[in-house]
């Protein structure tokens, strides 16, 4: 069966606030589990004594799950600022249908964004980073090119970039450089004929030399 991603767990400071963000604003709307847990099992796996946690499991349309955890017995404050380059879990990415519309809606609800939605260099997607109400980074992504996978688009973009770099390095325009490639291919096709061509050239020299000797004798 292999390894599968089961869910992503996020610690939150206040469950109602977290549900407002992930369930109501992001639209991860299906609540598949909602309970307060406390047991020796949870003490051991969290390495915390007498822990009591409010757990809510949300499921997206594609069956991926986000687990929200509020530690009732061990409350912690949200960090003052979370940076994209901080070591550890960087962000949660969600795919949306209309990123511009969601961006405007979330702005009205007080969600902070790093920037308005941006089209990536390949033109495959439009994306931006925002922060939930505890500062956790969430990436919103809208796919613009549904005809290809992200790997195909990145491969084409990489090849085009390398092609452009090779053209600049050679100092020749792209169409001229391609002509040289075609010209080399043409010469390679003619290589089997070079022996015959050389014989014709030698024969021509012999005839010319013979003609010169005849003229001198006359």
N, C-alpha and C positions, 0 to 999 in steps of 0.2 A: 504493500500500500504506500509506503514511503512517508516522509515527514510532511505534515500539513500545518498551515497557519490556522490556529483555532480561533483566537481573538486577540485584540489589543486592549490592554488594561490601562486605565487612566485614573490616577488619584485626584479627587476633587475636594474642595473645601466645603461645598454646600450642594446637596444633591438637586434640589429644585432649580437652582441656578444652572447647574450642569445640564439638566434635562431641557431647560429652555434653550440652551445653545445647541446641543447635539440632536435632540429629538425634534424640537419645534423649528429651529432656524435651519439647521443642516438637512433635516428631513430623514435622519436615521430613525424612523418612526415606530418600528415594531419592538415593543417591550416583551422579551421572551423570559425574563427572570427579574424578580424584584423581591428582595428579602434582606433581613438582617442576620448575619452569620456570626457565630461564636462557638469555638470548639478547640480541643487540643490539636486537631488537624491544622486549623488556621493559625494557631500559635506557633506551631512548628514550621510550617512553610513560609511564614512571614518573619520568623525569628523575633516574635513579639509576645510578651506575656499578657494573658487575659485580654486578648484583642477582640474587639466588637466592630464589625464592618457592615455598613449599608451597601449592598451590591445591587446594581441594576445592569442587566445585559440588554443592549440594543442590537437589533439586526437590520442591516440595510437590504435594499431590494435584491442585491446579488448574493445574499446569505452571509456576507462578511459581518463580523460582530465586533462591537466596541463595548468593553466592560467598564462601567463607572464605579469607583470605590470611594466611599467616604468613611474614613476611620473615625468612628464615634468615640472610642476610648483614647485615641492618640492623635488628636487634631493637630494639624500643622498649618502654618501660614503659607500662602502662595508666594513664590519668589518674586522679588521686586521686578525683575526683568529676565526673560528667557531669550537668549540669542540663538540664531540659526546655527552658529558654529560651536555651541556648547557640546561637550563630549557626552555621548549617550544617545538616547532616543531623540531624534531631531524633530520629527513632525509626523502627523497623521495626514495622509492625502485622501481626499474624497473626490469622486468624479460627479460633476453636476451637468445639467442640461443647458442652463443659461447662466453663465458666470456673471455677466454684467447685471442682470436682474437681481441675482442673489447678492452681489456686492452692494448694490444700492439698498436693498432690504436690510442687510445686516448692518450697514452704516447707520441706518435710522434706528436700529436697536442698540447702538452704542458699541458695536464690535470694532476693535482696532485692527487696521490693516497696515502692512509694510508699504504697500503701493497699490494703485489700481490694477486691475487685471492686465497682464502683459502677454503678447504673442511670443512664443519661444522662437529661437533662431531658425528652426526648420519649418515653421508654420504649421506644425502638427497639432499644437494645443495652445490654449490660452490659460494662464494660471496666475495665482497670487497667494501670498501667505497672510493669514490673519491669526489672531490670538483669541482663545476662548477666555471666559471670564476669570480664569485662574492663571492665564498667561501661556498655557500650552499652545504650541504652534500647530495650526491646521492649514494644509494646502488645499485650495480649491482648484480643480482642473476641469476644463471643458475641452473635449476632443473636437478639433476642427476638420481633420482629414480622416473620415471614417472608412475611406477606401483602402487604407494601408495600416499595418501595425506600426507601433512606435519604432521597432527595430529596423523595419524596412525604410522608414523615413530617415532615421538617423544614418543608415548605411548610404542612402543616396546623397544625403547632405555631406557626409564625410568624403565620398568619392568626388563630389563636385568641388569641394574645398581643396582636395589634393590635386585635382585636375587644374584648378585655377592657380595653385601654387607652382606646379610644374611649368605652366605656361609663362608665369611671371619670371621664373628662374631662367628659362630659356631665352627670354627677351623677345619671343615671337608671339604674334597674335594667335589666338586659339585656332582659328581656321587654317592659318599657315602651318602651325605645329601639326595639326591633324593631316594636312596634305603631306608633310614629311613622313608621317607614320604610314599613310597609304602608299607613298612612294617607296618606302622600304619594303612594304609587303609586295609591291609590284616587282621590285628587283628580286625578291626571294622567289617569286614565281618564275622568273626568267633564268634563275641559276642553272636548271637542267639544260638550257639551250646554249650556255656559254661556250661549251666545247665545240659545238657546230659553228657558232659565230666566229670563233678563233680560226677554224679551218678555212672559212670563207675569206677572212682577212689575210691569211698567209697565201692563199691561192691568188688573191687580188694583187698582193705584192709581187708574186712570181710573174704574173702576167704583165704587170707594169715594168718589172725589170727586164723581161724578155723583149718587150716592145722597145725599151730603151736601147738594148743591145742591137736589135735589128736596125734601128735608125742609125746607130753609129757605124754599122757595117756598110750601109748604103752611102 
